[in-house]
């Protein structure tokens, strides 16, 4: 059994539309465990780091629109970030969430039910972000969460001395 963790972000449009419960209920079908959860105001720095893999693959105006979207320019200035853990977590979550483009997503998926393409901004308002693969999941989880914010660790950690002892990513 290969245990994976995956980042799930309920994006600003999902929060504004009060879809948090719907998303968590849909994801409960996976039988995965939630090992971390928090509300985050997304800074420009965090948004840029999160979407840095889009550079070179997408036009600059698409990247900028996506950054503005997750920072809350169009809805609210916060997101709900979660870490799910379990066997084949990434695949299970991505199946329930559906295609990134809401118009291509299965109608029964989260993005198919609740997503839309905003014609004014050209932004996919697709309600959730999910980690694409194992490598992306590790990078994203370490970006959004500290080890002390998770109840389970599958990535190496180490203790460092500051004014107080703190658990950090190794």
Wavefront OBJ file of the C-alpha trace (Angstrom):
o trace
v 0.000 0.000 0.000
v 1.390 3.395 -1.042
v 0.204 6.206 1.190
v 0.043 9.603 -0.466
v -0.916 13.048 0.651
v -2.627 15.600 -1.577
v -3.310 19.287 -1.203
v -6.876 20.392 -1.823
v -7.724 24.083 -1.879
v -11.302 25.264 -1.867
v -10.814 28.444 -3.857
v -12.431 31.862 -3.258
v -15.408 31.147 -5.546
v -16.101 27.935 -3.618
v -16.106 29.839 -0.328
v -18.278 32.682 -1.628
v -20.819 30.170 -2.971
v -20.792 28.279 0.392
v -19.626 25.066 -1.288
v -17.198 23.967 1.444
v -19.582 21.370 2.874
v -20.491 20.082 -0.596
v -16.809 19.675 -1.516
v -15.883 17.920 1.735
v -18.927 15.647 1.443
v -17.987 14.697 -2.127
v -14.376 14.056 -1.090
v -15.539 11.860 1.806
v -16.376 9.235 -0.848
v -12.625 8.658 -1.174
v -12.408 7.327 2.412
v -9.209 9.383 2.806
v -8.252 11.097 6.073
v -7.974 14.857 6.499
v -4.610 15.441 8.205
v -4.496 19.240 7.952
v -6.899 22.114 7.358
v -6.784 25.899 7.628
v -8.186 29.121 6.230
v -5.510 31.144 4.408
v -5.351 34.689 3.059
v -3.245 34.143 -0.024
v -0.379 36.594 -0.433
v 1.058 37.478 -3.821
v 4.246 35.619 -2.885
v 2.355 32.416 -1.985
v 0.210 32.613 -5.143
v 3.277 33.103 -7.374
v 5.122 30.198 -5.749
v 2.049 27.985 -5.987
v 1.598 28.646 -9.719
v 5.294 28.852 -10.665
v 5.002 25.635 -12.679
v 2.674 27.466 -15.123
v 5.527 29.718 -16.291
v 6.511 28.784 -19.815
v 3.401 26.611 -20.231
v 0.737 29.338 -20.139
v 0.613 32.935 -21.421
v 1.522 35.606 -18.846
v -2.005 37.087 -18.802
v -3.473 33.670 -17.901
v -0.956 33.246 -15.089
v -1.690 36.739 -13.787
v -5.456 36.141 -13.891
v -5.017 32.862 -12.022
v -2.872 34.550 -9.366
v -5.434 37.346 -8.952
v -8.219 34.748 -8.712
v -6.635 32.725 -5.898
v -5.709 35.946 -4.068
v -9.398 36.861 -4.028
v -9.653 39.700 -6.527
v -12.998 38.435 -7.842
v -14.612 36.883 -4.746
v -13.139 36.778 -1.243
v -9.596 37.122 0.039
v -9.282 33.633 1.493
v -9.176 29.952 0.659
v -9.647 26.743 2.647
v -6.557 24.543 2.362
v -6.692 20.871 3.288
v -4.330 17.918 3.183
v -5.848 14.506 2.570
v -3.938 11.264 3.167
v -4.401 7.674 2.102
v -3.843 5.064 -0.564
v -3.836 6.598 -4.078
v -5.019 9.899 -2.601
v -4.091 12.012 -5.618
v -5.893 9.859 -8.179
v -9.005 9.468 -6.010
v -9.290 13.205 -5.350
v -8.667 14.214 -8.961
v -11.367 11.811 -10.162
v -13.997 13.301 -7.844
v -12.932 16.882 -8.630
v -12.952 16.443 -12.413
v -11.127 18.219 -15.206
v -9.543 21.613 -14.470
v -11.674 23.158 -17.209
v -15.238 23.111 -15.843
v -16.668 22.780 -19.363
v -14.709 19.534 -19.859
v -15.399 18.123 -16.388
v -17.850 15.268 -15.858
v -21.196 16.765 -14.859
v -21.165 14.757 -11.609
v -17.696 15.976 -10.570
v -17.147 18.935 -8.250
v -15.897 21.164 -11.068
v -18.605 19.939 -13.431
v -21.356 20.772 -10.931
v -20.060 24.041 -9.530
v -17.371 25.431 -11.855
v -17.675 27.970 -14.645
v -15.505 29.996 -16.955
v -15.778 33.688 -16.156
v -16.193 35.328 -19.558
v -15.134 38.765 -18.242
v -11.801 37.564 -16.861
v -11.227 34.352 -18.824
v -10.458 32.632 -15.507
v -11.579 29.072 -14.798
v -13.646 29.417 -11.617
v -13.273 25.753 -10.858
v -13.937 25.754 -7.101
v -10.983 23.567 -6.079
v -7.305 22.996 -6.642
v -5.924 19.471 -6.307
v -2.362 18.250 -6.518
v -1.545 16.913 -9.984
v 0.965 14.232 -9.010
v 3.145 12.990 -6.126
v 5.957 15.476 -6.779
v 3.554 18.435 -7.007
v 1.732 17.288 -3.861
v 4.928 17.327 -1.798
v 5.956 20.751 -3.117
v 2.482 22.229 -2.543
v 1.956 20.751 0.928
v 5.336 22.073 2.068
v 4.457 25.475 0.605
v 1.029 25.751 2.271
v 1.588 23.898 5.585
v 4.283 23.588 8.218
v 4.818 20.130 9.743
v 3.247 21.296 13.015
v -0.016 21.988 11.155
v -0.386 18.362 10.039
v -1.305 15.433 12.263
v 0.535 12.962 10.022
v 3.861 13.283 8.191
v 4.979 11.275 5.168
v 7.838 13.662 4.278
v 11.033 13.960 6.322
v 11.074 16.540 9.114
v 13.708 17.803 11.502
v 13.715 19.788 14.717
v 15.547 23.086 14.834
v 16.333 25.388 17.716
v 14.877 28.858 17.600
v 13.578 30.717 20.583
v 11.371 27.680 20.890
v 11.781 24.234 19.413
v 9.892 23.935 16.164
v 9.213 21.166 13.664
v 10.139 22.181 10.089
v 10.431 20.450 6.723
v 13.793 18.717 6.297
l 1 2 3 4 5 6 7 8 9 10 11 12 13 14 15 16 17 18 19 20 21 22 23 24 25 26 27 28 29 30 31 32 33 34 35 36 37 38 39 40 41 42 43 44 45 46 47 48 49 50 51 52 53 54 55 56 57 58 59 60 61 62 63 64 65 66 67 68 69 70 71 72 73 74 75 76 77 78 79 80 81 82 83 84 85 86 87 88 89 90 91 92 93 94 95 96 97 98 99 100 101 102 103 104 105 106 107 108 109 110 111 112 113 114 115 116 117 118 119 120 121 122 123 124 125 126 127 128 129 130 131 132 133 134 135 136 137 138 139 140 141 142 143 144 145 146 147 148 149 150 151 152 153 154 155 156 157 158 159 160 161 162 163 164 165 166 167 168 169 170
